[in-house]
């Protein structure tokens, strides 16, 4: 295989890991929203960590091998679709990280409540439905989809 084929393969693998992780985290988060018992919520939120690991690995692979592809193919780093992709990648990771820290606080609350009697809690449900956290987490996933769209269609190129 040529350098181009390797770079493209690894870039696309990273994109699949990234978007697969986003999907996995979203599925477990939605499932947690539908539960009452803190132990179930804690277990589901803990499973989102597998999605986060996939997002992290995929995000770094997509970026690193994407930069390599820019060099191999000869695209310009000033091309609008490349600049937008970099900016959106940074923003998606930043807001996803902030949302993830807020989700972690909710998971820790669920774990504590599970040990203390496992009774439904208005505080826990408020944490799960916090509009800021939801906007950060879902917004991050949406931005990664926009980056994918930019990579596929390369507007202006």
C-alpha positions in Angstrom: 0.0 0.0 0.0 1.1 3.5 -0.7 1.6 6.2 1.9 -1.6 7.8 0.7 -3.6 4.6 1.1 -2.2 4.1 4.6 -2.9 7.6 5.6 -6.4 7.5 4.2 -7.2 4.1 5.8 -6.0 5.2 9.2 -7.8 8.6 8.9 -11.1 6.9 8.1 -10.5 4.3 10.8 -10.1 7.2 13.3 -13.3 8.8 12.0 -15.2 5.5 12.5 -13.8 5.2 16.0 -14.8 8.8 16.7 -18.3 8.6 15.4 -18.8 5.1 16.9 -17.8 6.4 20.3 -20.2 9.4 19.9 -23.0 7.0 19.1 -22.1 4.6 21.9 -22.0 7.4 24.5 -25.3 8.9 23.2 -27.0 5.5 23.5 -25.9 4.9 27.1 -26.8 8.5 28.0 -30.3 8.2 26.6 -30.7 4.9 28.3 -29.7 6.5 31.6 -32.3 9.2 31.2 -35.0 6.5 31.1 -34.0 4.9 34.4 -35.1 5.7 37.9 -32.7 3.8 40.2 -29.3 5.4 40.8 -27.5 2.1 40.5 -28.8 1.6 36.9 -28.0 5.2 36.0 -24.5 4.9 37.4 -23.9 1.7 35.5 -25.1 3.2 32.2 -23.1 6.4 32.7 -20.0 4.3 33.5 -20.4 2.5 30.2 -20.3 5.9 28.4 -16.5 5.8 29.3 -16.0 3.2 26.5 -17.5 5.7 24.1 -15.3 8.4 25.4 -12.2 6.3 25.0 -13.2 5.6 21.4 -13.9 9.3 20.8 -10.4 10.2 22.2 -8.5 7.6 20.1 -10.6 8.3 17.0 -10.3 12.0 17.3 -6.5 11.9 17.6 -6.2 9.4 14.8 -8.5 11.4 12.5 -6.6 14.6 13.2 -3.1 13.2 12.9 -3.6 11.1 9.8 -5.7 13.9 8.3 -2.8 16.3 8.7 -0.6 13.7 7.0 -3.2 13.4 4.2 -3.1 17.2 3.6 0.6 17.0 3.1 0.5 13.9 0.9 -2.4 15.1 -1.4 -1.1 18.7 -1.5 -4.2 20.4 -0.1 -3.5 23.8 1.4 -3.9 24.4 5.1 -5.6 27.6 4.2 -8.4 25.9 2.3 -11.7 26.9 3.9 -12.9 23.3 4.5 -9.7 22.4 6.2 -9.6 25.5 8.4 -13.2 25.0 9.4 -12.5 21.3 10.2 -9.7 22.2 12.5 -11.7 24.9 14.3 -14.7 22.7 14.7 -12.5 19.8 15.9 -11.0 22.0 18.6 -14.5 23.4 19.6 -16.1 19.9 19.6 -13.3 18.5 21.8 -13.4 21.5 24.2 -17.2 21.5 24.7 -17.3 17.7 24.8 -14.7 17.7 27.6 -16.6 20.3 29.6 -19.8 18.3 29.1 -18.0 15.1 30.0 -16.8 16.6 33.3 -20.3 17.6 34.2 -21.6 14.1 33.3 -18.9 12.6 35.5 -20.3 14.7 38.5 -23.7 13.2 37.7 -22.3 9.7 37.6 -20.5 10.1 40.9 -23.8 11.4 42.4 -25.6 8.3 41.1 -22.9 6.0 42.5 -23.2 7.7 45.9 -27.0 7.4 45.9 -26.8 3.8 44.8 -24.8 3.0 47.9 -27.1 5.1 50.1 -30.3 3.2 49.4 -30.7 3.3 45.6 -33.8 5.4 45.8 -34.9 7.7 42.9 -33.6 11.3 43.4 -34.8 14.6 42.0 -31.3 15.9 42.2 -30.0 13.1 40.1 -32.7 13.4 37.5 -32.0 17.2 37.4 -28.3 16.4 36.7 -29.2 14.0 33.9 -31.5 16.6 32.3 -29.3 19.6 32.9 -29.8 21.7 29.7 -26.2 23.1 29.7 -24.7 19.6 30.0 -26.9 18.2 27.4 -26.2 21.1 25.0 -22.4 20.6 25.5 -22.4 16.9 25.0 -24.9 16.7 22.2 -23.4 19.8 20.6 -20.0 18.2 20.6 -21.3 15.1 18.8 -23.1 17.3 16.3 -20.0 19.3 15.5 -18.0 16.1 14.9 -20.7 15.1 12.4 -20.3 18.5 10.7 -16.5 17.9 10.5 -17.2 14.5 8.9 -19.5 16.3 6.3 -16.7 18.7 5.6 -14.2 15.9 5.1 -16.5 14.1 2.7 -17.8 17.0 0.6 -14.8 19.3 0.8 -16.8 22.5 -0.1 -14.9 24.9 -2.3 -12.4 22.4 -3.5 
